[in-house]
Structure formats: structure tokens, C-alpha cells
Amino acid sequence: MSVETLHGEPVQSDDPHQAFAVHYKERKQQDESYIVGMWTFLVTEIMFFGALFLAYIVFRNIWPGELSEISREHLNVKLGFINTLILLTSSLTMAMAVQSAQRKIEGRVYFFMFATIALALCFMGVKFVEYSKKYNENHVPGPLFHYVAEGAETKATVAGVEVVKTEGSTEVAHEAEHGRKFSLEPVKGSATSSAQHAEIFFSLYFIMTGLHGIHVILGVLVMLIIIVMMWFKSPLVADFMPIEMTGLYWHFVDIVWIFLYPALYLAHPDLQKFLHG
């Protein structure tokens, strides 16, 4: 099939994989502009996520044992590991889609891109399960956030009332004989500071994993747009470079999770001791 335009410009070849726009001297220069542009974008993303990782490291260094305990008690390591396997597999299917595009095997491009999208949706499904649990436990930072450190004890100051402790709540209402209610306050350890530290941890958890999730969704949308454009034979995706750049973005998303999983889910109880051996 003869291709007359590429990105709105005349081209110098009937093969879209060798054609290039008139403002480039050769196809190699055009490909390099794609790569440089994408890497420039990814560097800004690296700096963005890097600032969040730096904030997390600072707080982990201040309260290493406490934040590690919160992580172990309230983050599901198995679900995080499943999501890691899902994203690693999606990197493979995305690489196969890029390779198929380079070899001009359109059917395989569709197959592997749809497989990558399916894996991305599975990843978001697992995250939805995790987020739902945090929401039900009131671990979402904000006015409704509440947290009790493991082992915190409560006691009643009203005599003659049977106290029944409800695990996992900061204030437990109990009824006296005449229907009057009162609250039991934690008396072991610093419950207030523990709650504040937990809220900081969960704030970082939701910000970091939430932004990563947004990047996953954006990647899915880009892949769907490319699939639709391929279906309608758009000249904008006549060659393999748009798919290759999408693959580069997707690998970046996967790499971010490779750092998020051990940092948040596999937190060492004493970061300073771990770093210095």
C-alpha cells in the first residue's frame, strides 16, 4: 500500500517503515527525535517520582521501626507480589507487540497489545481490592482516618460497666446500664503519635501507588487509541515508532512499580542498619 503522508508531511518511500517527514534528512534522524522526545518526558517523570521516593526515605529514616510495622500489618505482600508478576508479564507482551510492529506482523501487534491491556486491567483490579480494604478500615488519610497501634490497651473510667473491647478501633463506645455511652481511650504507648505516623505512611502509600495507577490507566488509553488508529489505517501509526515509544513508556511504568513494591511492602524494620550493613 502506498503511503503519501506521514504525520501530515510528504514522505520519500512507499514503505511506511522506511519513510520519513520532509523536515528530516533521513529516517534515522526522525527515529532519534522520537526517542529523544520520549526520554525527555520520562526524565521529568523520573524526577517527579524521585521526589516522592525521597520523601518516603526521609520518613522511613525518622521512624524506621514504626513505619515498617505499619507496612507489615496493613499491606498485603501477596497481592503486591501478584501485581509485580502481572506487570512483569505485561512488559513481555508489550515487547512482543513492539517486535511484531517492527516485523510488520499486524495480527500479532493486535494480540499482544490487547494482552498488555488485559494485564493492566488485572493490575488495577488487584489495586481496587487493596484500596477497598483500606477504605473499609478507615485507613484513607483525611477527616475519617483512624488507626490504633498494635497492642494499645483501653480502659473504662466508669464503674459498674462491662467493658467489651472492639479490636481495630480508636474509640470504642460502650453502653452503660441506662443507655449512656462513653469512649475508651488508649493508655499504652503514644496512640496519638502512632496515628499521625500511620497517616503519613498511608498518605505516601496512596499518593505513590495512586499516581502509578494513573500512569497505568493512561498507558491503557494510549494503547487503545493506537489500536483504533491502526484499525482505520491512520498514517500517524503507519510505522512502528509510535508503538515502540508506547512500549518505552510502559516499561517505565513497570520499573516504577519494581521500586514501589519493595519500598512499601517489604520495608526493612531498621532502614539505617540495613543500609549500613
Secondary structure, DSSP 4 states (H G I P E B T S, - for coil): ----EETTEE-S-SSTTT---TTSSSHHHHHHHHHHHHHHHHHHHHHHHHHHHHHHHHHHHHSHHHHHHHHHHHS-HHHHHHHHHHHHHHHHHHHHHHHHHHTT-HHHHHHHHHHHHHHHHHHHHHHHHHHHHHHHTT-SSSTT-----TT--EE--STT------TT-SSEEEE-TTS-EEEEEE-SS-HHHHHHHHHHHHHHHHHHHHHHHHHHHHHHHHHHHHHHHHHTT-GGGSSSHHHHHHHHHHHHHHHHHHHHIIIIIS--S-HHHHHT-
